Amino acid sequence: MNPEIAIDLFKTTILFALYIVSPFLGTLLVVGLIASLFQSVTSMQENTLTFAPKLVVTAAVAVLLAPWLIRSLAEFALNIFGRMATMAH
């Protein structure tokens, strides 16, 4: 395997990881912002006020996006395995 193929494979993997994680990060950012705003307005500094909603939203997003996640991961795996045949040359 030459360095160009290795760099391309690494770049593809990193970008795919960001593509998969971005819906989770976006929703957690919004929930964290709302929870922090709620804590600021009510002057309640309880750790569970930020942790519990984030946990629930993460589980909900995972359930809602499960078909898309499975399809995307399967396509990525098939793509990588397909490229393995050409890497030996």
SEVO-100263 format. One record per residue (C-alpha): residue number from 1; residue in one letter; x, y, z. Coordinates in pm, 1 decimal. Layout:
<recs>
<num:NUM	residuo:a	xx:X	yy:Y	zz:Z> $
...
</recs>
This chain:
<recs>
<num:1	residuo:m	xx:0.0	yy:0.0	zz:0.0> $
<num:2	residuo:n	xx:144.3	yy:332.7	zz:-100.3> $
<num:3	residuo:p	xx:115.9	yy:644.8	zz:117.3> $
<num:4	residuo:e	xx:-142.0	yy:813.0	zz:-107.4> $
<num:5	residuo:i	xx:-389.1	yy:529.1	zz:-62.6> $
<num:6	residuo:a	xx:-330.1	yy:521.7	zz:313.3> $
<num:7	residuo:i	xx:-385.7	yy:897.7	zz:342.9> $
<num:8	residuo:d	xx:-700.2	yy:879.3	zz:130.6> $
<num:9	residuo:l	xx:-833.0	yy:591.7	zz:342.0> $
<num:10	residuo:f	xx:-758.6	yy:781.2	zz:663.6> $
<num:11	residuo:k	xx:-923.8	yy:1097.7	zz:530.5> $
<num:12	residuo:t	xx:-1232.2	yy:904.5	zz:419.1> $
<num:13	residuo:t	xx:-1262.9	yy:735.6	zz:756.8> $
<num:14	residuo:i	xx:-1229.5	yy:1060.1	zz:953.1> $
<num:15	residuo:l	xx:-1484.8	yy:1241.1	zz:735.8> $
<num:16	residuo:f	xx:-1726.3	yy:949.3	zz:763.0> $
<num:17	residuo:a	xx:-1689.9	yy:948.6	zz:1142.2> $
<num:18	residuo:l	xx:-1773.6	yy:1319.9	zz:1150.4> $
<num:19	residuo:y	xx:-2070.3	yy:1255.4	zz:920.6> $
<num:20	residuo:i	xx:-2205.4	yy:987.4	zz:1155.5> $
<num:21	residuo:v	xx:-2146.2	yy:1179.1	zz:1480.0> $
<num:22	residuo:s	xx:-2268.8	yy:1521.8	zz:1366.3> $
<num:23	residuo:p	xx:-2643.8	yy:1463.3	zz:1428.4> $
<num:24	residuo:f	xx:-2567.2	yy:1356.7	zz:1784.8> $
<num:25	residuo:l	xx:-2335.5	yy:1650.6	zz:1848.6> $
<num:26	residuo:g	xx:-2582.7	yy:1898.3	zz:1703.7> $
<num:27	residuo:t	xx:-2874.9	yy:1780.2	zz:1913.5> $
<num:28	residuo:l	xx:-2662.0	yy:1760.3	zz:2227.4> $
<num:29	residuo:l	xx:-2540.1	yy:2113.7	zz:2165.0> $
<num:30	residuo:v	xx:-2897.0	yy:2242.4	zz:2142.4> $
<num:31	residuo:v	xx:-3012.0	yy:2048.1	zz:2450.3> $
<num:32	residuo:g	xx:-2708.6	yy:2164.1	zz:2649.6> $
<num:33	residuo:l	xx:-2772.0	yy:2523.2	zz:2549.7> $
<num:34	residuo:i	xx:-3138.0	yy:2502.8	zz:2652.7> $
<num:35	residuo:a	xx:-3049.3	yy:2333.7	zz:2982.6> $
<num:36	residuo:s	xx:-2783.2	yy:2594.7	zz:3057.8> $
<num:37	residuo:l	xx:-3024.7	yy:2874.2	zz:2975.7> $
<num:38	residuo:f	xx:-3282.5	yy:2714.5	zz:3206.3> $
<num:39	residuo:q	xx:-3023.0	yy:2688.7	zz:3485.2> $
<num:40	residuo:s	xx:-2923.1	yy:3051.0	zz:3440.1> $
<num:41	residuo:v	xx:-3280.7	yy:3175.8	zz:3447.4> $
<num:42	residuo:t	xx:-3384.5	yy:2970.2	zz:3750.7> $
<num:43	residuo:s	xx:-3047.4	yy:2990.6	zz:3933.2> $
<num:44	residuo:m	xx:-3057.1	yy:2612.9	zz:3985.5> $
<num:45	residuo:q	xx:-2711.6	yy:2457.7	zz:3961.2> $
<num:46	residuo:e	xx:-2797.6	yy:2088.1	zz:3962.3> $
<num:47	residuo:n	xx:-2584.6	yy:1852.2	zz:3751.5> $
<num:48	residuo:t	xx:-2873.9	yy:1623.1	zz:3666.6> $
<num:49	residuo:l	xx:-3056.3	yy:1910.2	zz:3494.0> $
<num:50	residuo:t	xx:-2802.4	yy:1892.3	zz:3213.3> $
<num:51	residuo:f	xx:-2712.4	yy:1522.8	zz:3224.1> $
<num:52	residuo:a	xx:-3059.2	yy:1364.6	zz:3223.2> $
<num:53	residuo:p	xx:-3199.6	yy:1553.4	zz:2920.8> $
<num:54	residuo:k	xx:-2881.4	yy:1488.6	zz:2722.6> $
<num:55	residuo:l	xx:-2903.7	yy:1118.2	zz:2801.5> $
<num:56	residuo:v	xx:-3269.0	yy:1099.5	zz:2696.7> $
<num:57	residuo:v	xx:-3211.0	yy:1297.6	zz:2376.3> $
<num:58	residuo:t	xx:-2909.0	yy:1086.0	zz:2283.8> $
<num:59	residuo:a	xx:-3114.3	yy:769.0	zz:2321.3> $
<num:60	residuo:a	xx:-3401.0	yy:918.6	zz:2119.9> $
<num:61	residuo:v	xx:-3171.1	yy:1032.1	zz:1839.2> $
<num:62	residuo:a	xx:-3004.5	yy:690.9	zz:1830.8> $
<num:63	residuo:v	xx:-3341.9	yy:517.8	zz:1800.1> $
<num:64	residuo:l	xx:-3468.9	yy:760.8	zz:1535.9> $
<num:65	residuo:l	xx:-3152.4	yy:747.0	zz:1327.5> $
<num:66	residuo:a	xx:-3085.5	yy:373.3	zz:1367.0> $
<num:67	residuo:p	xx:-3195.3	yy:278.5	zz:1012.3> $
<num:68	residuo:w	xx:-2984.7	yy:555.0	zz:860.1> $
<num:69	residuo:l	xx:-2686.5	yy:470.4	zz:1081.1> $
<num:70	residuo:i	xx:-2700.6	yy:100.1	zz:996.0> $
<num:71	residuo:r	xx:-2737.1	yy:168.3	zz:623.2> $
<num:72	residuo:s	xx:-2452.8	yy:423.3	zz:623.1> $
<num:73	residuo:l	xx:-2218.5	yy:198.9	zz:820.6> $
<num:74	residuo:a	xx:-2296.8	yy:-99.1	zz:597.5> $
<num:75	residuo:e	xx:-2232.4	yy:104.3	zz:280.9> $
<num:76	residuo:f	xx:-1906.2	yy:235.3	zz:425.7> $
<num:77	residuo:a	xx:-1791.9	yy:-114.2	zz:523.2> $
<num:78	residuo:l	xx:-1876.1	yy:-251.2	zz:177.1> $
<num:79	residuo:n	xx:-1691.6	yy:39.4	zz:17.5> $
<num:80	residuo:i	xx:-1381.7	yy:-20.0	zz:229.7> $
<num:81	residuo:f	xx:-1387.8	yy:-396.1	zz:168.4> $
<num:82	residuo:g	xx:-1427.5	yy:-330.1	zz:-203.3> $
<num:83	residuo:r	xx:-1125.7	yy:-103.5	zz:-198.4> $
<num:84	residuo:m	xx:-915.9	yy:-369.2	zz:-22.6> $
<num:85	residuo:a	xx:-892.9	yy:-569.5	zz:-345.0> $
<num:86	residuo:t	xx:-731.9	yy:-275.9	zz:-523.3> $
<num:87	residuo:m	xx:-493.7	yy:-193.1	zz:-236.7> $
<num:88	residuo:a	xx:-282.7	yy:-504.4	zz:-287.8> $
<num:89	residuo:h	xx:-155.3	yy:-383.1	zz:-625.5> $
</recs>
